[in-house]
Amino acid sequence: MTATIQPHESTPKLIIKGSKHPLKGIVRASGAKNAVLPILAATILCSDIVTLHNVPQLQDVITLTDLLCSLGAKVEINGETVIIDPRGIDNIRASHELVKLMRASILVLGPILARFGKAEVSLPGGCAIGSRPVDQHLKGLEALGASISLENGYVHAYAPQATAKLKGGLVMFDMVTVTGTENIIMAAVLACGVSVIENCAREPEVTDLVKMLVKFGAKIEGIGTEKLTITGVQKLSGGEYQVMPDRIEIGTYLCAAVLTHGDITIENCEPEHQEMLINKLRKTGALINVGKDFIHIVKDSSPILPVNIKTAPYPAFPTDMQAQFMVVNALANGSSTVVETIFENRFMHVEELARMGANIRVEGNTSIIAGVKSLSGAEVSSTDLRASGCLVIAALVAEGTTTIDNIYHLDRGYAKIEAKLSALGADIKRV
Ligand code: UD1
């Protein structure tokens, strides 16, 4: 593997000097982390070389490519292009050492099982935003004929012995799960016969995976809906694929524009993925102009208006934007509520924001926010990936200097964040 992606230097802190200056300029969105991870896992299913474009330069991408290499793939990373040769994959065990680094590693379970008829994958770790079980992934694989046991922290999965292949079946998820849906889609594309998957996640990242699989020969109907019908094929080819833009990174920059009363154009967007967020941001008083592949946002000097939000599966408000939007509400002229319905422990940023002067009370899954006039810089700690994004944009407008530690979370999901924010006029550095 030629790893030319360099994650940010492994120094631990970001120092951000807050400012009253608006962020201004053009920023280019990177490819979507949550799309590229399942797409990388899906290369396990391919019988030839896959070239991916618009791959974000992130630690999570390195973790998954390391995992693919540990299975026997060859991976070459050249900036935002990643070339994967899956033909040499012969190891069916995804080790704890790599899986513990990132919860999304569970995405290799479906494809390894589909290709080899057996798989051993460590149970994942990842962001501490709730218990995050994988029961739906396992239940879905069982519906496709897999026998599953849990031994010493590993999932052991076997396809029916006679064929060593999964078989088409009916999968009905009890709740909407993004990586669960992706795992079962990948398992079903090489199964014998037809699979019907109901109550699927409809997140754009799921659709991006499906488009990649279809491009390489999978037969999938119902794309973008909650019911997918998949007819198994003998093999998938390789080829080239362009990963979709990161709607959460884009959303984070849009929130930063509102907070700083800025004027930002974000390029390399697919604005139709952002409809709910854009509607909510318009209610804060921001002017947003949407083109085919860009979003232009301007927030004048009038106060930010408070906006209630409630997270739910796509197309509703994304849980991955909840923490960042809470900062907008924390500095709004009035009160608002933020309701989190996806994860039970996703308000860990509230305490850190409170240390910066925000007035937020948590009751169960609801945060009640009384807008304050200003935040003040403080020493704060990242608790998970999107909480890190929230602290960064809070620091941009806080009075004084903010030091953020544990920023390895940030590096898992925000490509070149210091360079991008500096180019817009922020004072941010890594020490
Ligand atoms: C994905 C995203 C993550 C995002 C989340 C929700 C990736 C790599 N990560 O995570 O950024 O915050 O979707 O949009 O795409 N659940 C179960 N059992 C399961 C699976 C899920 O109970 O087997 C529960 C979870 O605990 C959670 C809810 O279902 O409460 C949704 O989780 P899920 O959509 O699976 O999140 P991830 O796919 O892990």
Boltz pocket constraint, residues with backbone or C-beta under 6 A from the ligand:
constraints:
  - pocket:
      binder: B
      contacts: [[A, 33], [A, 34], [A, 37], [A, 103], [A, 104], [A, 130], [A, 131], [A, 132], [A, 133], [A, 134], [A, 135], [A, 136], [A, 137], [A, 138], [A, 175], [A, 176], [A, 177], [A, 178], [A, 179], [A, 180], [A, 201], [A, 205], [A, 319], [A, 320], [A, 341], [A, 342], [A, 343], [A, 344]]
      max_distance: 6.0
